[in-house]
């Protein structure tokens, strides 16, 4: 089955009126499903999907703040994946990277996820 891939990087926070509990970062290990990242999925099951949309949250976001977009962008055969960044910030949010080495690690995890 062929999939059309769309990866969207959204660099804003607070797209929902009610806070959603954050996903906690997972160990970055390419042998773990989803590239070692914790994810939430919505929409069609991956087995039945014709499109896969991966939405990446912004710096300091909880990893679940973009879940409402699945409702707004829903369509038959469209699956959504919302990975949580692997770096936990002191403020309680998550980040994809705060250094070049963390950026490389996150990039590797995202490539493995896809």
C-alpha positions as CSV (number, residue, x, y, z in Angstrom):
1,X,0.0,0.0,0.0
2,X,1.4,3.4,-0.9
3,X,1.1,6.3,1.5
4,X,1.3,10.0,0.9
5,X,3.4,11.5,3.6
6,X,3.0,15.0,4.9
7,X,5.1,16.2,7.8
8,X,4.1,19.6,9.3
9,X,6.2,21.5,11.7
10,X,4.1,23.8,13.7
11,X,6.1,26.3,15.8
12,X,3.4,27.7,18.0
13,X,1.8,26.6,21.2
14,X,-1.6,27.0,22.8
15,X,-3.8,25.9,19.9
16,X,-6.4,24.5,22.3
17,X,-8.4,26.2,25.0
18,X,-8.2,23.4,27.4
19,X,-4.8,21.9,28.4
20,X,-4.0,18.4,27.3
21,X,-1.8,16.2,29.5
22,X,1.8,16.0,28.1
23,X,3.4,12.9,26.7
24,X,6.6,12.0,28.4
25,X,9.7,11.6,26.3
26,X,10.8,8.0,25.6
27,X,14.3,6.6,25.5
28,X,15.8,7.4,22.1
29,X,16.4,3.9,20.7
30,X,15.9,3.1,17.0
31,X,14.8,-0.5,17.9
32,X,11.8,0.8,19.8
33,X,8.7,1.5,17.6
34,X,8.2,5.0,16.4
35,X,11.9,5.8,16.5
36,X,11.9,5.6,20.3
37,X,9.5,8.4,20.6
38,X,6.2,8.4,22.4
39,X,3.3,9.1,20.0
40,X,-0.4,9.6,19.9
41,X,-2.3,8.5,16.8
42,X,-5.7,9.5,15.5
43,X,-7.8,8.9,12.5
44,X,-7.6,5.8,10.3
45,X,-5.5,2.9,11.5
46,X,-2.1,2.7,9.9
47,X,-3.0,-0.5,8.2
48,X,-6.0,1.1,6.5
49,X,-4.6,4.5,5.8
50,X,-3.8,6.0,2.4
51,X,-2.3,9.2,3.9
52,X,-0.1,9.6,6.9
53,X,0.3,13.0,8.5
54,X,2.9,13.6,11.1
55,X,2.5,16.8,13.2
56,X,5.5,18.0,15.2
57,X,4.8,20.3,18.2
58,X,6.8,23.4,19.0
59,X,9.4,24.2,21.7
60,X,8.0,23.9,25.2
61,X,4.7,22.2,24.1
62,X,3.5,19.1,25.8
63,X,3.4,16.8,22.7
64,X,-0.3,16.5,22.8
65,X,-1.3,20.1,22.1
66,X,-1.9,19.5,18.4
67,X,-4.3,16.5,18.8
68,X,-7.4,18.7,17.9
69,X,-6.0,19.2,14.4
70,X,-6.9,15.6,13.6
71,X,-10.6,16.5,14.1
72,X,-10.2,19.5,11.7
73,X,-8.2,17.7,9.1
74,X,-9.9,14.3,9.2
75,X,-10.7,12.5,6.0
76,X,-11.3,8.8,5.0
77,X,-8.0,7.0,4.9
78,X,-6.0,9.7,6.7
79,X,-3.9,8.7,9.7
80,X,-2.3,11.2,12.1
81,X,0.8,10.6,14.2
82,X,1.8,13.1,16.9
83,X,5.3,12.3,18.3
84,X,6.5,13.9,21.5
85,X,9.9,15.5,21.5
86,X,12.5,13.5,23.4
87,X,14.0,16.4,25.5
88,X,12.2,17.3,28.8
89,X,12.6,20.9,29.7
90,X,12.8,22.2,33.3
91,X,9.6,24.2,32.6
92,X,7.8,20.9,32.1
93,X,7.4,21.1,28.3
94,X,9.3,19.2,25.6
95,X,11.8,20.2,23.0
96,X,13.3,18.5,19.9
97,X,16.7,19.9,20.7
98,X,18.6,22.4,22.8
99,X,22.0,21.6,21.2
100,X,23.4,20.4,17.9
101,X,23.9,16.8,19.2
102,X,20.3,16.7,20.5
103,X,19.1,17.9,17.1
104,X,21.0,15.1,15.4
105,X,19.4,12.6,17.8
106,X,15.9,13.9,17.3
107,X,16.4,13.9,13.5
108,X,17.5,10.3,13.6
109,X,14.5,9.4,15.8
110,X,12.1,11.2,13.4
111,X,13.6,9.4,10.3
112,X,13.2,6.1,12.1
113,X,9.6,7.0,13.0
114,X,8.8,7.6,9.3
